[in-house]
Amino acid sequence: MAGRFEIVKEFGFEAAHAFGHKPEGHENTRLHGHSFRVEVALRGEPDDLTGCVVDFENVSAALNSVRGKLDHHFLNKIPGLETPSLENLSAWIAGELRLLLPQLTSVTVRRPTLGESCRFDVA
């Protein structure tokens, strides 16, 4: 059967941030936190031997390395995330994963309690 496959793996993390670009007194200028959900998509052909696009154990290891940099941290203090919008966060995660997972096609970051998300498509 012809076609391409896309596999998806998710992880979550808790983190705090603040936005300095909001007007003085705005609630988001204060330190606050969110529960984030991240969906990572990889596309490719299954390996003839394993039948997998990428072994999910390898995907999990890569995601755990990124999760460790974000979980229970102040996002503004992470180099490259000084302005931790969903857009910047999804692009930053993609940048961290790109070398570890060359089949990466997109990273979606969600704040489920707010009904917000951003998907970054890897070029």
N, C-alpha and C positions, 0 to 999 in steps of 0.2 A: 504494500500500500504506500503510495507516494504522499508526501506531506512533511511538515515540520512540526516538531513538538515544543511545547513551552511547559516548563515545570515551575512551580511556585512554592516558596517557603516563607513563613511568617515568623516574626519574633516581636516581643514587646519590651518596653523599657519605661522607667519612670525617670523624669528629669525636671529640673527647674530652669527658668530663664526669665529675662526681663527685656523690655523693648525701650531703648533710649530715644527712639524717633517719635514716640507718642507725645502728645502735649503734657505739660506738667500737670500732675494730679490725676492723670488717666490711670485706671486700675492696672493696666498692663506695664506701667513703668515700674511697678513694685515687683519684687521677687515673687514668683508663683510657679506652680508646677502642673504637669500633665502626665497622664498615662498615654504613651504613644504606642501605636501598632505599625509595624513595617512589613510590607510585602515585597519580596524580591522575586523577579521573574527572570528565567534563563531559557534561551531558545537554542535548539540544535537538533542534530540527528543522534539517535541512540547508538552507543558503541556496540559493535557486532558481538563482542564477548560478553559484556555485562547487560546489554539491553537498556542502559541508562544514558540519558543526556549528560548528567553529572550525578555521581553518587551522592545521595542526600547526606551521608556522613560528612563528606567534604564540604557540602554547602553549609551544614550546621556548624562545622568548625570555623569557617569564614565568618558566618553571622555572629557566632559567639565572640569572636575577636572584636568585632565592631560594637556589639552590645556592651562589652566590658568597658569600652571607651565612653559610652553614653549613659549607662544605667546609674541612677542616683548621683549624677554629676550636674554642675551648673554649666549649661550649654554655652553661655557667653564666654566662658574661660577656655573653651576648646579652640585651638588654632583653626581658623577657617569658619568658625561658627559664631563669631562675635555678634552677628545679627542673626539669631536662630529662628528665622521664619521657616514655615514648612517647605518652601521652595529651596532655601539654602540647606536645610537639613537633608532633604531627599538627594540633592546634588552632592553633598558632602559624603553621604553614605555610599552613593554610587562610585565616587572617587576612591573611597577606601576599599571597595569590593572589586573594582575593575581588574586589578592585577591578580587577585586571588581567584576570580571567577570570570574568565574572558567571555563566557557565553551570556553574560549579564545583558538584559535588554531593557529592564525598567526597575525603578524603585518607587514604591508608593508609601508615603508616610501619612498616617491618620491620627487624628485626635477624636476618638469615637464619642466621647461625652459631648463634644461640640458639633459633631456631624461634619467635620472638616477633613479634607485630605488634599494631597498634592502628589501627582505622579511625574517623575522625571524619566524621560525616555533617553536611554544611552545612545549616542550617535555611533 
